[in-house]
């Protein structure tokens, strides 16, 4: 379908290949930002860079991981995938550059807020964040509307709620209301995880079927599998996760929230069992996604046991960081590694040799932040090791993929 559109319409042009399609510039920008922002957060926690801003430092960090890094990856993915889903052209060239530029300006201002308690900087950052996400959401919603694709209403709703959550966070920051900041930040993380659940349900079964059926050279190997998908499990996931959000954030009933988290956990383990095939372990671009999905799902267990286990560790925080590091960190870097190859015309079955290390370091980051602290040791040390592993993972991604993302497609097509 896309080929026919390109053959009957004037060929698009942009000032540089990196602005040909959303995934290019946003994957590069988000990866670089992941390194810079985590280096600064490491310096703050270790006392090398005193935090002088008026914001709560933990919410400052959380805001940039969710509204900075995660939303950039989601923007890059949706501004690419929606073109395939709807057949509508998505922003490119200077239009795309304007969306990215708004995101980048806000990120620079937020990095500076750790040292400068400036209401004016915060206000300007708010304006550019609204421009960034408003233009992104408008582009997606317009394409979905033109294509009359009702099945995308869930994505549209989450985009709208993410903007409202960011507005609420800024309101809490201006009013110095930590409760508002906390609830809006946690809500945004849960919405991002909801987006991940939705996208993974659509692409992971397809990726596994296509991935295990060919050798590394892309030639069929005769292994044909049929994925089992269940509407009942899809609805159980939605019901469980929505209930968990309500009772964890707003009603604040940990036991009931844990019951809903358990429903979501069981539903997603069952979905993963239906999708799983042993051949995935031959393909890093598959096993990384499966581990990310499994880790994200199992992180819900922290909320299940939270009301019944008394420990000096903050199990709620461990659960949040499990969702973040597996469901956002590992999932996004794995997805970016695959999408960057497929959408530049390269062989997805022959990724850069560094992908193994990229994924392993992200897994180490998650384990050091979420699992290993439960076995003792200095908590801040574990966090520091996790941060360094995160930085190495994205450093390797930048070394391996910026060149790919900045060059034209190998097949000569626009995109």
Buried (B, 14 or more C-beta within 10 A) or exposed (E): EEEEEBEEEEEEEBEEBBBBBBBBBBBBBBBBBBBBBBBBBBBBBEEEBEBEBBBBBBBBBBBBBBBBBBBBBBBBBBBBBBBEBBBBBBBBBEBBBBBBBBBBBBBBBBBEBBBEEBEEBBEBBBBBBBBBBBBBBEBBBBBBEEBEBEEBEBBBEBBBBBBEBBBBBBBBBEEEBBEBBBBBBBBBBBBBBBBBBBBBBBBBBEBBBEBBBBEEEEEEEEEEEEBEEEEEBBEBBBBBBBBBBBBBBEEEBBEBBBBBBBBBBBBBBBBBEEBEBEBBEEBBBBBBBBBBBBBBBBBBBBBBBBBEEEEEEBBBBBBBBBBBBBBBBBBBBBBBBBBBBBBBEBEBBEBBEBBBBBBBBBBBBBBBBBBBBEEEEEBEEBBBBBBBBBBBBBBBBBEBBBEBBBEBBEEEBBB
